[in-house]
Amino acid sequence: MEKSYNDNLHKGANGKLYEFSRELRQVETEPEKTLWELLRNKKLNGLKFRRQHPLGNYIADFYCHEKKLVIELDGAIHDTKENIDYDKRRTQQLNEEGIIVVRFRNEEVMTDIEAVIKKIREVANKC
């Protein structure tokens, strides 16, 4: 039997991730807030995005289930060797699940949001 939309929505995320994702939504960064204002309420191509969305063992900054598209915003903490390796593994695992991951630097969101939105549209149109 094919899994329903909701069965696949969280890819088996556990309860602790749900709690943590709620906490993250309460302390969003300025770049997250800026991008969320342009994604929420189906403002981008009529697509529903969720923020701080549990997916398996991870929490995606923004996720569109319809397109299986994750948008990640990376600040300076992602520049460490450990986090670079972690992000690569995470992206690879999500790709294996059929989920596309697009990453932007926080600075890109704050200085060139138009280019960020354009790129998200391009990727979403290809999904």
N, C-alpha and C positions, 0 to 999 in steps of 0.2 A: 504494500500500500504506500502511495506517495505521501510524504510528510506535508502537513498543512503549512500555510504561510507562517503562523505563529510558532509552530514546532521548530522551524528553521531560523526564526528571528534572532535568537540568542545563542545558537550553536552550543547548547548545553551549559551555559554559564551557571556558576553556583551562586548561592545566596549571599556570600560575602562580597562577591563582585557587584551585586545589585546594591548593597549597602554602600560600598565604596563609590560606586558611580553616582549615587544620590549626593554623597558628600562632595564629590568633584563638581557637580552642577551648582552647588552653593558657593564655591570659591573659584569661579571661572576667571581666567586671565583676561586682560583687555583685548588681546587678539582674538581669543575665543568669543568674547562678547561681540566684537565687531563682525566677525564672520557669521555668527549665529543670527544676528539681526538680518542678514541677507539670505540665509538659508531657511529660517523658520517659517512656519505656516505656508509651506509649498511655494515660496517666493521665487525659487530658482527652477524654471522649466516645469513647474507643477509637481516637483518631486518632494516626497516627504523625507526629511532628514531628522534623525534623532541625535541628541548630543550626549556625550559620555555614556555610550551604549555598550553594555556587556556583550561580548562575542567570544564564546569559548572561554579561554583563560585570559582574555584581554579586555580592555575597555577602549573602544574607539572614540576619538574626540567627536567625530560626526559620522553617522552611518545612514546610508540610503539602502534599505532592504530591497526595494524594487530593482535597483541597478546593481546591487551587491557592490557598493562603492563606499570605501572608507576614506575620510579626509583627516589627516593628522597635521597638527600644528606643532612645530618643534622650536623650542627655545634653546638657550645655551646648555642646559643640562643634557641635551641629546648629543653634544659634541664630544663627550668622553668616550674613550675606546670601548668601555664596557657597554655604554648605552648605544653606541653605533652598532656593535655586534648584536645586542638584544633587538634593536629595531630591525636589523636585517633578518634575523631569525623569525621575528614576529610577522614581518611582511611576507616572507616565504611561506610560513604556515597559513596565513590568510589567503595568499594566492592559491595554495593547494586546495583550499576550500572553495575556490572560484570567486574570491573577493578581490577586487582591485583596490590597491592602496595608493593614494596620492598624498605626498608630503609637501608642506610649505613651511618656510621659516616664519617665525612670528613677525620678523621685520618686513617680510613681503606683504603680510596682511595689513600691517600698519602704514606702509609707504606706497603700496601699489595694489590696492584691493581690486581694482578693475582687472588687472592681469590675472589675479588669483581666481576671480569669478569666471573669467574667460576660459581659463584652463579647466576649471571644474565642469563648465558647460561642455567643452570639447570632449573630455573624458566620458562624461555621462552620456553624451550622444553616441559614443562608440560602444557603450555597454549594452 
